[in-house]
Amino acid sequence: MNNNYILEFDRVTKDFPGIRALSDVSFKVKRGEIHGVCGENGAGKSTLMKIIAGVYPYQSYKGCVFFNGEELMFSGSSIRKAIEKGIAIVYQELALISQMTVGENIFLGREPNQKGIINWNKLYSKTQKILSKYKLNIPFASTVGKLGMGQQQLVEIAKALSEDAKLLILDEPTSALNETEVDTLMIILKTLKKNGVTCIYISHKIEEFFRIADTITVLRDGKTINTVPSKKTTVPEIIKMMVGREMKERFPKAEHKMEDVVLEVKNLTAFHPDFPGRTIIENISFSLHKGEILGIAGLMGSGRTELVTTLFGEYGINIQGQVLINNKPFDIRSSRHAMDRGISLVPENRKDQGLILEQSVLENISLPNLPRFSSAWAINKNEEVKICKEVVKNLGIKLGSLSAQVNSLSGGNQQKVVIAKWLVSHPLILIMDEPTRGIDVGAKYEIYKLMNNLAASGVAIIMVSSELPEIMALSDTIMIMHEAKCSGILKRKEASQERIMTLAAGYK
Amino acid sequence: MTIKNTSSSIQFTERFRDLTILFINFLWKTIKRNLKTYTMIFVLIFLFALFWILLPDTFMNPRNISNLTRAMTIISFLAIGMVFVIVTGNIDLSVGSATGFIATVVAFFQVHLFPPLILPVLSALFPGISGYVLGIISTILAVIIALIVGGLIGFWNGFITAYLRVPAFIVTLGGLFIFRGLMSAVTGGKTISPIESSLNSIFNDYLPREVGIVLAVLVIAFIVFNTLWQRYKRMKYGLEIRPLIYDLIKMIFFSVMVAGFVFYMNLYGGLQIPLVLLVVVAFLFSYLAKNTRFGRYAYAIGGNKEAARLSGINIKANVLKVFIFMGMCIGIAGIMFVSRVGTGAPGGGETYELLAIASCVIGGTSLMGGEGTIIGALIGSLIMVTLDNGFVQLNVPNWAQYVIKGLVLIFAVWVDVATRKSRE
């Protein structure tokens, strides 16, 4: 065991029911370096980190992980033990209590105390010491909620470091930061490196690796593709490693006949409902034909979801630009209004936004469609059952009876229920935000088939997806977004994974 | 000949046995699906049995049952409205004060405003009108005013909750103080009396026995007609229908219940007016909950606000509506209250909000929203009244009554939580 390496993965394999998240992952992290780990969504980055952090115990995966030369053998869920060993993780979603001060957050759960009474002076002096040691410029007595996202991220880092972390893992640290905040973070990370802290930096923003990382490891589909020194590689090379997979028979083939333009969006800009000065999408233009599938690609936070929810009337009236449906102007007012004009939206998160889990399949499907089979004073329940039965049969949703709780269905069937909800009204335009997230391969295939059938029957589909292969296989046209703007529109023939990734990363 | 007979009788017993098994399965499934409600029905039956054993002479006699059901009405009206409020994930703490307030407003109008302002006009227009008729008109006007004021109170609570986004807990806690204050303002600290005898009889009187019988016949006719009509409609839609025997047993069961209850009540004074009104209102609100868009939307909002919003439901408008319906229920409760007390007195309706909420919760309404039934709330309210009634007769000390009621409330929610876990 070479003592130059602080962390070593040796043929690590991790299976989840129905899916192999990691397969034979091996790479080494040198002591004192900043080691970038990159890969697409679902490449296995987060799973890997959870193994180091003790979330997945020893023997729930195959292979070995060595930390400081000794094998990690966490039993049960032992996040605390990982911290004691000197491994600290800053997760993508910050876990701070915004009503508490910086100092309180850093020492949450291990406040310096005598017999249960907190020694506030000691707490704050320790806080100050940590902050000044790593040159973190944060007001230590301010409540966290008042700080910007960048500073909150630094508080998380300080919290990790306060426990004498030898290895700091940052999971997508810049996904919520603006450019100046990213710059500050980069400087801090370099300071940490001088102080001897080893850092694993997980991201899918490739350019960041070239700013700070010494070494880059690329993961794809749960496998290590390569580990290279950042000085000896280039952005296109990394992109190629990230996406260079062969297309297997994962997608049903279909040609779509594109007919008349259904939706035309011209220079659409929308402003944040709470911060009127901030744009959430900027100057977007595209047109959508009957029977076409338009894929919207881009990194998380690039404005994809914001674009489609704006079209659905979710961001209110704070909008500039023009939208035409069937050549008639459509002024975006509310989601009910959008539905009346023939737009349906299958939302991004089926559990939080799509379904009422405790209610029956019937009630869920009919919720947005009640006006179709009810007067002001009565729902025609027979009509309701008849219509819902039809759509359940058409989509091949497997269930015992319509009165089954949605909760009891599998992920794929739940997703079909959400889609069913929005098909009853026979929409002109069906927007699907991440239609296959979190469902298994078989169910994905069925949803792709369904989308092709819908397109063939003349529905215009907008699909937002983080999975490039899916976008490329299904879309007739692909729009790529980067930082709230459209960075390119490609025809299916022109598109390659490399081109899409390049545009999504903001390179032309 | 004999052999043939036996085989057909074996066939018959087999068929009968199959049907019985089917029916028991169906019953078991229904019970399992609504475990919460049925648990409370069992609790209710248990309580009735317990008190009958402990008080063999008095508890089950028609007079006591009559008093018991009358006692549940005011809280039940509030609980009916409260179900909707809680189902949308809100709460209304102002209903007790508001009930007392409306009671005083009604008395104020009837005693101080109608006699000098409206009744002389009516007498001038219709010279032959009797004092008796004038009294009835005055009471009808008073009822209308109670409903309007109730609706306005609901609008106030609902508007601030839905459109100004102040949490319902705070808005209605404020309302609790506000309406209590206004109540004192209306009465000036004194009781307002006398109210019309027609107003007084709304809560206290009985329907003539013959009317009770006619009502029972009409209700049974409706049950039979409706069951058959629903079957016919389902058939027309080509949907599967349950074997006729289920519906027959159901029809017979409910018809016997209705007829039996009316017969029993007629043994004493007849059906009480407030109970009949309660059944009508409960039926209307149950219909609202199950068979209208508004009802579905209320449950959807409580179940998952975000999903409801993305389904194009106007959340604010629907929450406002829910509070307005709650207000109407408060109006009815206010009328009942003034009718019961016979005067407009300050200090009425205290802790009614808590009793109404407890009724809902005992009856299976979830404070998290999205779940709850009107019938459950009525059962909850009946359980509490039964406890009151039995305990008073058994001379259980006051403190113990409170302790036991508190324990029942906690037990009811525990049953919910425990069965929920096993379902998962």
Boltz contact constraints between the chains, C-beta under 6 A:
constraints:
  - contact:
      token1: [A, 335]
      token2: [B, 312]
      max_distance: 6.0
  - contact:
      token1: [A, 336]
      token2: [B, 312]
      max_distance: 6.0
  - contact:
      token1: [A, 339]
      token2: [B, 312]
      max_distance: 6.0
  - contact:
      token1: [A, 347]
      token2: [B, 310]
      max_distance: 6.0
  - contact:
      token1: [A, 352]
      token2: [B, 306]
      max_distance: 6.0
  - contact:
      token1: [A, 353]
      token2: [B, 306]
      max_distance: 6.0
  - contact:
      token1: [A, 353]
      token2: [B, 307]
      max_distance: 6.0
  - contact:
      token1: [A, 353]
      token2: [B, 310]
      max_distance: 6.0
  - contact:
      token1: [A, 354]
      token2: [B, 307]
      max_distance: 6.0
  - contact:
      token1: [A, 355]
      token2: [B, 307]
      max_distance: 6.0
  - contact:
      token1: [A, 356]
      token2: [B, 300]
      max_distance: 6.0
  - contact:
      token1: [A, 356]
      token2: [B, 303]
      max_distance: 6.0
  - contact:
      token1: [A, 356]
      token2: [B, 304]
      max_distance: 6.0
  - contact:
      token1: [A, 356]
      token2: [B, 307]
      max_distance: 6.0
  - contact:
      token1: [A, 358]
      token2: [B, 303]
      max_distance: 6.0
  - contact:
      token1: [A, 359]
      token2: [B, 303]
      max_distance: 6.0
  - contact:
      token1: [A, 367]
      token2: [B, 300]
      max_distance: 6.0
  - contact:
      token1: [A, 367]
      token2: [B, 311]
      max_distance: 6.0
  - contact:
      token1: [A, 368]
      token2: [B, 311]
      max_distance: 6.0
  - contact:
      token1: [A, 368]
      token2: [B, 312]
      max_distance: 6.0
  - contact:
      token1: [A, 370]
      token2: [B, 293]
      max_distance: 6.0
  - contact:
      token1: [A, 374]
      token2: [B, 293]
      max_distance: 6.0
  - contact:
      token1: [A, 378]
      token2: [B, 291]
      max_distance: 6.0
  - contact:
      token1: [A, 379]
      token2: [B, 291]
      max_distance: 6.0
  - contact:
      token1: [A, 382]
      token2: [B, 233]
      max_distance: 6.0
  - contact:
      token1: [A, 382]
      token2: [B, 234]
      max_distance: 6.0
  - contact:
      token1: [A, 382]
      token2: [B, 237]
      max_distance: 6.0
  - contact:
      token1: [A, 385]
      token2: [B, 239]
      max_distance: 6.0
  - contact:
      token1: [A, 386]
      token2: [B, 237]
      max_distance: 6.0
